[in-house]
Amino acid sequence: MKEFHRYRNVPGPTPLPIIGNIHSFIKESRKLPMSQIISKVFGTFCEQYKKEGMFKLFFGSTLIVYVFKPQFVN
């Protein structure tokens, strides 16, 4: 729980209870192979959050913070 509070100000799509943001990947699952699904979904979020340079996702209750602007990586 401490981990979630620490990243509360990182932008990202609103997760659903129990499954988090997995539904974002399932929408594409019938059309493409898994590697392309991941690439497409992450690309969409990178475009959506390009100003911020990072976003967070939840896979179930696991938090993932994806940083794609070099100035935020240390």
PDB file of N, CA, C and O in Angstrom, chain B, residues numbered from 101:
ATOM      1  N   MET B 101       0.820  -1.190   0.000  1.00  0.00           N
ATOM      2  CA  MET B 101       0.000   0.000   0.000  1.00  0.00           C
ATOM      3  C   MET B 101       0.865   1.254   0.000  1.00  0.00           C
ATOM      4  O   MET B 101       0.506   2.258  -0.616  1.00  0.00           O
ATOM      5  N   LYS B 102       1.986   1.201   0.679  1.00  0.00           N
ATOM      6  CA  LYS B 102       2.897   2.333   0.727  1.00  0.00           C
ATOM      7  C   LYS B 102       3.367   2.696  -0.683  1.00  0.00           C
ATOM      8  O   LYS B 102       3.515   3.870  -1.021  1.00  0.00           O
ATOM      9  N   GLU B 103       3.598   1.663  -1.494  1.00  0.00           N
ATOM     10  CA  GLU B 103       4.041   1.854  -2.875  1.00  0.00           C
ATOM     11  C   GLU B 103       3.009   2.651  -3.678  1.00  0.00           C
ATOM     12  O   GLU B 103       3.382   3.539  -4.445  1.00  0.00           O
ATOM     13  N   PHE B 104       1.738   2.352  -3.515  1.00  0.00           N
ATOM     14  CA  PHE B 104       0.694   3.049  -4.256  1.00  0.00           C
ATOM     15  C   PHE B 104       0.633   4.521  -3.873  1.00  0.00           C
ATOM     16  O   PHE B 104       0.486   5.390  -4.732  1.00  0.00           O
ATOM     17  N   HIS B 105       0.746   4.789  -2.599  1.00  0.00           N
ATOM     18  CA  HIS B 105       0.701   6.169  -2.111  1.00  0.00           C
ATOM     19  C   HIS B 105       1.883   6.970  -2.655  1.00  0.00           C
ATOM     20  O   HIS B 105       1.744   8.149  -2.983  1.00  0.00           O
ATOM     21  N   ARG B 106       3.024   6.336  -2.747  1.00  0.00           N
ATOM     22  CA  ARG B 106       4.241   7.002  -3.231  1.00  0.00           C
ATOM     23  C   ARG B 106       4.086   7.506  -4.667  1.00  0.00           C
ATOM     24  O   ARG B 106       4.641   8.547  -5.018  1.00  0.00           O
ATOM     25  N   TYR B 107       3.350   6.792  -5.485  1.00  0.00           N
ATOM     26  CA  TYR B 107       3.210   7.135  -6.902  1.00  0.00           C
ATOM     27  C   TYR B 107       1.842   7.726  -7.240  1.00  0.00           C
ATOM     28  O   TYR B 107       1.436   7.712  -8.402  1.00  0.00           O
ATOM     29  N   ARG B 108       1.139   8.237  -6.255  1.00  0.00           N
ATOM     30  CA  ARG B 108      -0.223   8.741  -6.487  1.00  0.00           C
ATOM     31  C   ARG B 108      -0.285   9.895  -7.477  1.00  0.00           C
ATOM     32  O   ARG B 108      -1.314  10.085  -8.125  1.00  0.00           O
ATOM     33  N   ASN B 109       0.789  10.671  -7.612  1.00  0.00           N
ATOM     34  CA  ASN B 109       0.784  11.819  -8.525  1.00  0.00           C
ATOM     35  C   ASN B 109       1.262  11.484  -9.933  1.00  0.00           C
ATOM     36  O   ASN B 109       1.263  12.350 -10.808  1.00  0.00           O
ATOM     37  N   VAL B 110       1.666  10.240 -10.158  1.00  0.00           N
ATOM     38  CA  VAL B 110       2.057   9.823 -11.509  1.00  0.00           C
ATOM     39  C   VAL B 110       0.769   9.611 -12.301  1.00  0.00           C
ATOM     40  O   VAL B 110      -0.126   8.904 -11.838  1.00  0.00           O
ATOM     41  N   PRO B 111       0.659  10.213 -13.495  1.00  0.00           N
ATOM     42  CA  PRO B 111      -0.578  10.066 -14.268  1.00  0.00           C
ATOM     43  C   PRO B 111      -0.718   8.656 -14.833  1.00  0.00           C
ATOM     44  O   PRO B 111       0.255   7.909 -14.933  1.00  0.00           O
ATOM     45  N   GLY B 112      -1.921   8.320 -15.190  1.00  0.00           N
ATOM     46  CA  GLY B 112      -2.180   7.028 -15.811  1.00  0.00           C
ATOM     47  C   GLY B 112      -3.668   6.795 -15.927  1.00  0.00           C
ATOM     48  O   GLY B 112      -4.467   7.502 -15.314  1.00  0.00           O
ATOM     49  N   PRO B 113      -4.041   5.791 -16.722  1.00  0.00           N
ATOM     50  CA  PRO B 113      -5.463   5.488 -16.870  1.00  0.00           C
ATOM     51  C   PRO B 113      -6.034   4.955 -15.559  1.00  0.00           C
ATOM     52  O   PRO B 113      -5.318   4.361 -14.753  1.00  0.00           O
ATOM     53  N   THR B 114      -7.305   5.170 -15.360  1.00  0.00           N
ATOM     54  CA  THR B 114      -7.974   4.710 -14.146  1.00  0.00           C
ATOM     55  C   THR B 114      -8.098   3.189 -14.162  1.00  0.00           C
ATOM     56  O   THR B 114      -8.655   2.626 -15.104  1.00  0.00           O
ATOM     57  N   PRO B 115      -7.586   2.520 -13.133  1.00  0.00           N
ATOM     58  CA  PRO B 115      -7.690   1.059 -13.086  1.00  0.00           C
ATOM     59  C   PRO B 115      -9.068   0.604 -12.618  1.00  0.00           C
ATOM     60  O   PRO B 115      -9.776   1.325 -11.915  1.00  0.00           O
ATOM     61  N   LEU B 116      -9.426  -0.597 -13.021  1.00  0.00           N
ATOM     62  CA  LEU B 116     -10.659  -1.218 -12.536  1.00  0.00           C
ATOM     63  C   LEU B 116     -10.342  -2.037 -11.286  1.00  0.00           C
ATOM     64  O   LEU B 116      -9.216  -2.509 -11.128  1.00  0.00           O
ATOM     65  N   PRO B 117     -11.317  -2.209 -10.401  1.00  0.00           N
ATOM     66  CA  PRO B 117     -11.071  -3.053  -9.226  1.00  0.00           C
ATOM     67  C   PRO B 117     -10.660  -4.465  -9.653  1.00  0.00           C
ATOM     68  O   PRO B 117     -11.184  -4.992 -10.634  1.00  0.00           O
ATOM     69  N   ILE B 118      -9.771  -5.048  -8.956  1.00  0.00           N
ATOM     70  CA  ILE B 118      -9.244  -6.406  -9.113  1.00  0.00           C
ATOM     71  C   ILE B 118      -8.348  -6.566 -10.341  1.00  0.00           C
ATOM     72  O   ILE B 118      -7.240  -7.083 -10.199  1.00  0.00           O
ATOM     73  N   ILE B 119      -8.767  -6.151 -11.533  1.00  0.00           N
ATOM     74  CA  ILE B 119      -7.957  -6.406 -12.735  1.00  0.00           C
ATOM     75  C   ILE B 119      -7.026  -5.256 -13.105  1.00  0.00           C
ATOM     76  O   ILE B 119      -6.150  -5.424 -13.954  1.00  0.00           O
ATOM     77  N   GLY B 120      -7.197  -4.111 -12.492  1.00  0.00           N
ATOM     78  CA  GLY B 120      -6.325  -2.973 -12.817  1.00  0.00           C
ATOM     79  C   GLY B 120      -6.579  -2.457 -14.227  1.00  0.00           C
ATOM     80  O   GLY B 120      -7.714  -2.134 -14.579  1.00  0.00           O
ATOM     81  N   ASN B 121      -5.520  -2.379 -15.037  1.00  0.00           N
ATOM     82  CA  ASN B 121      -5.631  -1.872 -16.410  1.00  0.00           C
ATOM     83  C   ASN B 121      -5.511  -2.976 -17.461  1.00  0.00           C
ATOM     84  O   ASN B 121      -5.298  -2.688 -18.639  1.00  0.00           O
ATOM     85  N   ILE B 122      -5.646  -4.227 -17.047  1.00  0.00           N
ATOM     86  CA  ILE B 122      -5.512  -5.345 -17.982  1.00  0.00           C
ATOM     87  C   ILE B 122      -6.524  -5.243 -19.115  1.00  0.00           C
ATOM     88  O   ILE B 122      -6.258  -5.715 -20.221  1.00  0.00           O
ATOM     89  N   HIS B 123      -7.672  -4.640 -18.861  1.00  0.00           N
ATOM     90  CA  HIS B 123      -8.696  -4.502 -19.901  1.00  0.00           C
ATOM     91  C   HIS B 123      -8.182  -3.722 -21.118  1.00  0.00           C
ATOM     92  O   HIS B 123      -8.679  -3.916 -22.227  1.00  0.00           O
ATOM     93  N   SER B 124      -7.204  -2.851 -20.921  1.00  0.00           N
ATOM     94  CA  SER B 124      -6.631  -2.098 -22.044  1.00  0.00           C
ATOM     95  C   SER B 124      -5.936  -3.029 -23.029  1.00  0.00           C
ATOM     96  O   SER B 124      -5.904  -2.756 -24.229  1.00  0.00           O
ATOM     97  N   PHE B 125      -5.385  -4.119 -22.527  1.00  0.00           N
ATOM     98  CA  PHE B 125      -4.684  -5.081 -23.366  1.00  0.00           C
ATOM     99  C   PHE B 125      -5.650  -6.094 -23.967  1.00  0.00           C
ATOM    100  O   PHE B 125      -5.446  -6.556 -25.090  1.00  0.00           O
ATOM    101  N   ILE B 126      -6.689  -6.440 -23.234  1.00  0.00           N
ATOM    102  CA  ILE B 126      -7.657  -7.428 -23.701  1.00  0.00           C
ATOM    103  C   ILE B 126      -8.425  -6.918 -24.913  1.00  0.00           C
ATOM    104  O   ILE B 126      -8.767  -7.704 -25.798  1.00  0.00           O
ATOM    105  N   LYS B 127      -8.700  -5.621 -24.971  1.00  0.00           N
ATOM    106  CA  LYS B 127      -9.436  -5.050 -26.110  1.00  0.00           C
ATOM    107  C   LYS B 127      -8.745  -5.347 -27.430  1.00  0.00           C
ATOM    108  O   LYS B 127      -9.410  -5.519 -28.451  1.00  0.00           O
ATOM    109  N   GLU B 128      -7.416  -5.410 -27.423  1.00  0.00           N
ATOM    110  CA  GLU B 128      -6.637  -5.633 -28.638  1.00  0.00           C
ATOM    111  C   GLU B 128      -6.306  -7.101 -28.866  1.00  0.00           C
ATOM    112  O   GLU B 128      -5.768  -7.444 -29.919  1.00  0.00           O
ATOM    113  N   SER B 129      -6.608  -7.977 -27.915  1.00  0.00           N
ATOM    114  CA  SER B 129      -6.082  -9.338 -27.917  1.00  0.00           C
ATOM    115  C   SER B 129      -6.543 -10.216 -29.071  1.00  0.00           C
ATOM    116  O   SER B 129      -5.843 -11.168 -29.415  1.00  0.00           O
ATOM    117  N   ARG B 130      -7.649  -9.949 -29.660  1.00  0.00           N
ATOM    118  CA  ARG B 130      -8.126 -10.805 -30.750  1.00  0.00           C
ATOM    119  C   ARG B 130      -7.536 -10.420 -32.097  1.00  0.00           C
ATOM    120  O   ARG B 130      -7.610 -11.192 -33.053  1.00  0.00           O
ATOM    121  N   LYS B 131      -6.956  -9.244 -32.176  1.00  0.00           N
ATOM    122  CA  LYS B 131      -6.504  -8.732 -33.463  1.00  0.00           C
ATOM    123  C   LYS B 131      -5.025  -8.958 -33.732  1.00  0.00           C
ATOM    124  O   LYS B 131      -4.629  -9.092 -34.890  1.00  0.00           O
ATOM    125  N   LEU B 132      -4.192  -9.003 -32.683  1.00  0.00           N
ATOM    126  CA  LEU B 132      -2.744  -8.966 -32.852  1.00  0.00           C
ATOM    127  C   LEU B 132      -2.042  -9.987 -31.968  1.00  0.00           C
ATOM    128  O   LEU B 132      -2.604 -10.435 -30.968  1.00  0.00           O
ATOM    129  N   PRO B 133      -0.791 -10.366 -32.340  1.00  0.00           N
ATOM    130  CA  PRO B 133       0.018 -11.185 -31.426  1.00  0.00           C
ATOM    131  C   PRO B 133       0.379 -10.383 -30.171  1.00  0.00           C
ATOM    132  O   PRO B 133       0.369  -9.152 -30.199  1.00  0.00           O
ATOM    133  N   MET B 134       0.697 -11.072 -29.081  1.00  0.00           N
ATOM    134  CA  MET B 134       0.937 -10.416 -27.789  1.00  0.00           C
ATOM    135  C   MET B 134       2.011  -9.336 -27.860  1.00  0.00           C
ATOM    136  O   MET B 134       1.840  -8.272 -27.265  1.00  0.00           O
ATOM    137  N   SER B 135       3.103  -9.574 -28.562  1.00  0.00           N
ATOM    138  CA  SER B 135       4.173  -8.569 -28.631  1.00  0.00           C
ATOM    139  C   SER B 135       3.673  -7.272 -29.271  1.00  0.00           C
ATOM    140  O   SER B 135       4.070  -6.183 -28.857  1.00  0.00           O
ATOM    141  N   GLN B 136       2.821  -7.385 -30.258  1.00  0.00           N
ATOM    142  CA  GLN B 136       2.270  -6.196 -30.910  1.00  0.00           C
ATOM    143  C   GLN B 136       1.208  -5.523 -30.048  1.00  0.00           C
ATOM    144  O   GLN B 136       1.053  -4.302 -30.082  1.00  0.00           O
ATOM    145  N   ILE B 137       0.486  -6.314 -29.284  1.00  0.00           N
ATOM    146  CA  ILE B 137      -0.518  -5.748 -28.371  1.00  0.00           C
ATOM    147  C   ILE B 137       0.167  -4.862 -27.344  1.00  0.00           C
ATOM    148  O   ILE B 137      -0.247  -3.725 -27.118  1.00  0.00           O
ATOM    149  N   ILE B 138       1.217  -5.387 -26.723  1.00  0.00           N
ATOM    150  CA  ILE B 138       1.950  -4.627 -25.706  1.00  0.00           C
ATOM    151  C   ILE B 138       2.521  -3.360 -26.308  1.00  0.00           C
ATOM    152  O   ILE B 138       2.415  -2.281 -25.725  1.00  0.00           O
ATOM    153  N   SER B 139       3.127  -3.493 -27.476  1.00  0.00           N
ATOM    154  CA  SER B 139       3.718  -2.335 -28.149  1.00  0.00           C
ATOM    155  C   SER B 139       2.660  -1.281 -28.474  1.00  0.00           C
ATOM    156  O   SER B 139       2.888  -0.088 -28.276  1.00  0.00           O
ATOM    157  N   LYS B 140       1.517  -1.719 -28.968  1.00  0.00           N
ATOM    158  CA  LYS B 140       0.449  -0.785 -29.343  1.00  0.00           C
ATOM    159  C   LYS B 140      -0.136  -0.075 -28.122  1.00  0.00           C
ATOM    160  O   LYS B 140      -0.319   1.142 -28.145  1.00  0.00           O
ATOM    161  N   VAL B 141      -0.429  -0.815 -27.067  1.00  0.00           N
ATOM    162  CA  VAL B 141      -1.030  -0.221 -25.868  1.00  0.00           C
ATOM    163  C   VAL B 141      -0.055   0.743 -25.200  1.00  0.00           C
ATOM    164  O   VAL B 141      -0.433   1.856 -24.832  1.00  0.00           O
ATOM    165  N   PHE B 142       1.205   0.317 -25.040  1.00  0.00           N
ATOM    166  CA  PHE B 142       2.185   1.217 -24.430  1.00  0.00           C
ATOM    167  C   PHE B 142       2.423   2.432 -25.314  1.00  0.00           C
ATOM    168  O   PHE B 142       2.600   3.537 -24.801  1.00  0.00           O
ATOM    169  N   GLY B 143       2.432   2.253 -26.624  1.00  0.00           N
ATOM    170  CA  GLY B 143       2.575   3.383 -27.547  1.00  0.00           C
ATOM    171  C   GLY B 143       1.436   4.379 -27.413  1.00  0.00           C
ATOM    172  O   GLY B 143       1.653   5.590 -27.449  1.00  0.00           O
ATOM    173  N   THR B 144       0.226   3.866 -27.260  1.00  0.00           N
ATOM    174  CA  THR B 144      -0.946   4.726 -27.071  1.00  0.00           C
ATOM    175  C   THR B 144      -0.820   5.545 -25.787  1.00  0.00           C
ATOM    176  O   THR B 144      -1.093   6.745 -25.778  1.00  0.00           O
ATOM    177  N   PHE B 145      -0.405   4.886 -24.706  1.00  0.00           N
ATOM    178  CA  PHE B 145      -0.245   5.607 -23.438  1.00  0.00           C
ATOM    179  C   PHE B 145       0.929   6.582 -23.488  1.00  0.00           C
ATOM    180  O   PHE B 145       0.864   7.653 -22.886  1.00  0.00           O
ATOM    181  N   CYS B 146       1.998   6.228 -24.195  1.00  0.00           N
ATOM    182  CA  CYS B 146       3.130   7.163 -24.345  1.00  0.00           C
ATOM    183  C   CYS B 146       2.675   8.426 -25.065  1.00  0.00           C
ATOM    184  O   CYS B 146       3.073   9.533 -24.700  1.00  0.00           O
ATOM    185  N   GLU B 147       1.854   8.261 -26.070  1.00  0.00           N
ATOM    186  CA  GLU B 147       1.328   9.416 -26.804  1.00  0.00           C
ATOM    187  C   GLU B 147       0.398  10.239 -25.903  1.00  0.00           C
ATOM    188  O   GLU B 147       0.470  11.467 -25.877  1.00  0.00           O
ATOM    189  N   GLN B 148      -0.459   9.552 -25.180  1.00  0.00           N
ATOM    190  CA  GLN B 148      -1.424  10.231 -24.310  1.00  0.00           C
ATOM    191  C   GLN B 148      -0.731  10.996 -23.174  1.00  0.00           C
ATOM    192  O   GLN B 148      -1.184  12.074 -22.787  1.00  0.00           O
ATOM    193  N   TYR B 149       0.360  10.443 -22.644  1.00  0.00           N
ATOM    194  CA  TYR B 149       1.051  11.056 -21.503  1.00  0.00           C
ATOM    195  C   TYR B 149       2.425  11.599 -21.886  1.00  0.00           C
ATOM    196  O   TYR B 149       3.317  11.671 -21.041  1.00  0.00           O
ATOM    197  N   LYS B 150       2.603  11.982 -23.153  1.00  0.00           N
ATOM    198  CA  LYS B 150       3.929  12.428 -23.609  1.00  0.00           C
ATOM    199  C   LYS B 150       4.405  13.687 -22.894  1.00  0.00           C
ATOM    200  O   LYS B 150       5.604  13.842 -22.664  1.00  0.00           O
ATOM    201  N   LYS B 151       3.511  14.570 -22.546  1.00  0.00           N
ATOM    202  CA  LYS B 151       3.900  15.787 -21.826  1.00  0.00           C
ATOM    203  C   LYS B 151       4.495  15.450 -20.452  1.00  0.00           C
ATOM    204  O   LYS B 151       5.476  16.062 -20.028  1.00  0.00           O
ATOM    205  N   GLU B 152       3.901  14.484 -19.768  1.00  0.00           N
ATOM    206  CA  GLU B 152       4.354  14.095 -18.436  1.00  0.00           C
ATOM    207  C   GLU B 152       5.621  13.245 -18.478  1.00  0.00           C
ATOM    208  O   GLU B 152       6.419  13.280 -17.542  1.00  0.00           O
ATOM    209  N   GLY B 153       5.813  12.477 -19.559  1.00  0.00           N
ATOM    210  CA  GLY B 153       7.009  11.649 -19.695  1.00  0.00           C
ATOM    211  C   GLY B 153       6.966  10.331 -18.955  1.00  0.00           C
ATOM    212  O   GLY B 153       7.958   9.602 -18.926  1.00  0.00           O
ATOM    213  N   MET B 154       5.840  10.018 -18.361  1.00  0.00           N
ATOM    214  CA  MET B 154       5.682   8.762 -17.623  1.00  0.00           C
ATOM    215  C   MET B 154       4.200   8.501 -17.390  1.00  0.00           C
ATOM    216  O   MET B 154       3.370   9.406 -17.475  1.00  0.00           O
ATOM    217  N   PHE B 155       3.892   7.254 -17.097  1.00  0.00           N
ATOM    218  CA  PHE B 155       2.534   6.894 -16.702  1.00  0.00           C
ATOM    219  C   PHE B 155       2.598   5.642 -15.841  1.00  0.00           C
ATOM    220  O   PHE B 155       3.610   4.942 -15.804  1.00  0.00           O
ATOM    221  N   LYS B 156       1.500   5.378 -15.151  1.00  0.00           N
ATOM    222  CA  LYS B 156       1.430   4.170 -14.331  1.00  0.00           C
ATOM    223  C   LYS B 156       0.280   3.295 -14.798  1.00  0.00           C
ATOM    224  O   LYS B 156      -0.746   3.775 -15.281  1.00  0.00           O
ATOM    225  N   LEU B 157       0.485   1.998 -14.638  1.00  0.00           N
ATOM    226  CA  LEU B 157      -0.525   1.000 -14.947  1.00  0.00           C
ATOM    227  C   LEU B 157      -0.593   0.022 -13.788  1.00  0.00           C
ATOM    228  O   LEU B 157       0.371  -0.144 -13.041  1.00  0.00           O
ATOM    229  N   PHE B 158      -1.724  -0.612 -13.649  1.00  0.00           N
ATOM    230  CA  PHE B 158      -1.863  -1.684 -12.670  1.00  0.00           C
ATOM    231  C   PHE B 158      -2.194  -2.964 -13.411  1.00  0.00           C
ATOM    232  O   PHE B 158      -3.142  -3.006 -14.197  1.00  0.00           O
ATOM    233  N   PHE B 159      -1.413  -4.015 -13.163  1.00  0.00           N
ATOM    234  CA  PHE B 159      -1.737  -5.358 -13.644  1.00  0.00           C
ATOM    235  C   PHE B 159      -2.217  -6.112 -12.416  1.00  0.00           C
ATOM    236  O   PHE B 159      -1.422  -6.626 -11.630  1.00  0.00           O
ATOM    237  N   GLY B 160      -3.537  -6.167 -12.267  1.00  0.00           N
ATOM    238  CA  GLY B 160      -4.094  -6.639 -11.011  1.00  0.00           C
ATOM    239  C   GLY B 160      -3.751  -5.600  -9.959  1.00  0.00           C
ATOM    240  O   GLY B 160      -4.073  -4.421 -10.111  1.00  0.00           O
ATOM    241  N   SER B 161      -3.096  -6.041  -8.892  1.00  0.00           N
ATOM    242  CA  SER B 161      -2.688  -5.092  -7.853  1.00  0.00           C
ATOM    243  C   SER B 161      -1.215  -4.694  -7.976  1.00  0.00           C
ATOM    244  O   SER B 161      -0.691  -3.989  -7.114  1.00  0.00           O
ATOM    245  N   THR B 162      -0.549  -5.141  -9.042  1.00  0.00           N
ATOM    246  CA  THR B 162       0.861  -4.807  -9.250  1.00  0.00           C
ATOM    247  C   THR B 162       0.976  -3.472  -9.979  1.00  0.00           C
ATOM    248  O   THR B 162       0.417  -3.294 -11.061  1.00  0.00           O
ATOM    249  N   LEU B 163       1.694  -2.556  -9.385  1.00  0.00           N
ATOM    250  CA  LEU B 163       1.886  -1.225  -9.960  1.00  0.00           C
ATOM    251  C   LEU B 163       3.105  -1.225 -10.872  1.00  0.00           C
ATOM    252  O   LEU B 163       4.160  -1.740 -10.500  1.00  0.00           O
ATOM    253  N   ILE B 164       2.968  -0.653 -12.057  1.00  0.00           N
ATOM    254  CA  ILE B 164       4.079  -0.483 -12.990  1.00  0.00           C
ATOM    255  C   ILE B 164       4.149   0.989 -13.360  1.00  0.00           C
ATOM    256  O   ILE B 164       3.162   1.565 -13.820  1.00  0.00           O
ATOM    257  N   VAL B 165       5.302   1.595 -13.163  1.00  0.00           N
ATOM    258  CA  VAL B 165       5.525   2.978 -13.582  1.00  0.00           C
ATOM    259  C   VAL B 165       6.439   2.915 -14.794  1.00  0.00           C
ATOM    260  O   VAL B 165       7.555   2.403 -14.710  1.00  0.00           O
ATOM    261  N   TYR B 166       5.967   3.434 -15.922  1.00  0.00           N
ATOM    262  CA  TYR B 166       6.700   3.400 -17.183  1.00  0.00           C
ATOM    263  C   TYR B 166       7.218   4.809 -17.464  1.00  0.00           C
ATOM    264  O   TYR B 166       6.439   5.740 -17.668  1.00  0.00           O
ATOM    265  N   VAL B 167       8.537   4.951 -17.472  1.00  0.00           N
ATOM    266  CA  VAL B 167       9.184   6.245 -17.694  1.00  0.00           C
ATOM    267  C   VAL B 167       9.813   6.222 -19.075  1.00  0.00           C
ATOM    268  O   VAL B 167      10.601   5.327 -19.381  1.00  0.00           O
ATOM    269  N   PHE B 168       9.473   7.204 -19.922  1.00  0.00           N
ATOM    270  CA  PHE B 168      10.000   7.192 -21.280  1.00  0.00           C
ATOM    271  C   PHE B 168      10.693   8.488 -21.694  1.00  0.00           C
ATOM    272  O   PHE B 168      11.099   8.625 -22.849  1.00  0.00           O
ATOM    273  N   LYS B 169      10.833   9.423 -20.790  1.00  0.00           N
ATOM    274  CA  LYS B 169      11.632  10.625 -21.060  1.00  0.00           C
ATOM    275  C   LYS B 169      12.937  10.504 -20.284  1.00  0.00           C
ATOM    276  O   LYS B 169      12.917  10.330 -19.066  1.00  0.00           O
ATOM    277  N   PRO B 170      14.075  10.594 -20.978  1.00  0.00           N
ATOM    278  CA  PRO B 170      15.371  10.381 -20.327  1.00  0.00           C
ATOM    279  C   PRO B 170      15.627  11.264 -19.109  1.00  0.00           C
ATOM    280  O   PRO B 170      16.298  10.823 -18.176  1.00  0.00           O
ATOM    281  N   GLN B 171      15.123  12.476 -19.087  1.00  0.00           N
ATOM    282  CA  GLN B 171      15.402  13.367 -17.957  1.00  0.00           C
ATOM    283  C   GLN B 171      14.781  12.886 -16.643  1.00  0.00           C
ATOM    284  O   GLN B 171      15.161  13.364 -15.574  1.00  0.00           O
ATOM    285  N   PHE B 172      13.835  11.949 -16.708  1.00  0.00           N
ATOM    286  CA  PHE B 172      13.214  11.429 -15.493  1.00  0.00           C
ATOM    287  C   PHE B 172      13.880  10.159 -14.978  1.00  0.00           C
ATOM    288  O   PHE B 172      13.531   9.675 -13.901  1.00  0.00           O
ATOM    289  N   VAL B 173      14.825   9.617 -15.721  1.00  0.00           N
ATOM    290  CA  VAL B 173      15.504   8.383 -15.330  1.00  0.00           C
ATOM    291  C   VAL B 173      16.808   8.731 -14.630  1.00  0.00           C
ATOM    292  O   VAL B 173      17.614   9.491 -15.167  1.00  0.00           O
ATOM    293  N   ASN B 174      17.023   8.188 -13.448  1.00  0.00           N
ATOM    294  CA  ASN B 174      18.307   8.360 -12.770  1.00  0.00           C
ATOM    295  C   ASN B 174      18.732   7.092 -12.091  1.00  0.00           C
ATOM    296  O   ASN B 174      19.793   7.051 -11.468  1.00  0.00           O
TER     297      ASN B 174
END
